[in-house]
Amino acid sequence: MKIKQSKPIAEIKKGDKIKIDKKDYEVDAHYVMIEHPHTKEMIIELFDPKTDKDFQLRYFSDQIDTSLEFYELKEIIYCRKEVESIEW
């Protein structure tokens, strides 16, 4: 997966735009899901402004390049989706 950053991921906030596989999403929230002794498991809540569907980017704060994963909300569960590129 290619990752193109215009700023550090920790600075992403509500209202920012993230492009995943050439599709635009808007950030709804960015928070710590689980705080481990040496890292934090983070979530960026996203939505598609055209369809109002919900998505998530999940990652470990010390392993962004290798842990970044994209999820789509289906019914009541988030399902992992393969992606080729992410940029913000």
JOFENCOR-V165119 format. One record per residue. N is the residue number from 1. D_FIRST is the distance of its C-alpha to the first C-alpha in Angstrom with 1 decimal. Layout:
BEGIN
n d_first
N D_FIRST
N D_FIRST
END
This chain:
BEGIN
n d_first
1 0.0
2 3.8
3 6.5
4 10.0
5 12.9
6 16.5
7 17.9
8 17.3
9 15.8
10 19.2
11 20.9
12 19.3
13 22.3
14 23.8
15 23.9
16 20.8
17 18.5
18 14.7
19 13.0
20 10.4
21 9.9
22 13.0
23 15.0
24 16.9
25 17.5
26 20.0
27 20.1
28 23.0
29 22.9
30 21.1
31 22.7
32 23.0
33 22.9
34 24.2
35 25.4
36 25.3
37 27.5
38 24.9
39 21.9
40 21.4
41 19.4
42 18.5
43 18.1
44 17.5
45 19.5
46 18.6
47 20.6
48 20.6
49 23.8
50 24.7
51 24.7
52 25.0
53 22.6
54 21.1
55 17.6
56 16.1
57 13.3
58 14.2
59 13.6
60 15.9
61 17.4
62 17.4
63 13.9
64 11.6
65 8.7
66 9.1
67 10.6
68 9.1
69 9.7
70 11.0
71 14.5
72 17.2
73 20.9
74 22.9
75 26.5
76 26.7
77 23.5
78 19.8
79 17.8
80 14.1
81 12.0
82 8.8
83 6.7
84 4.7
85 5.4
86 7.6
87 10.6
88 14.0
END
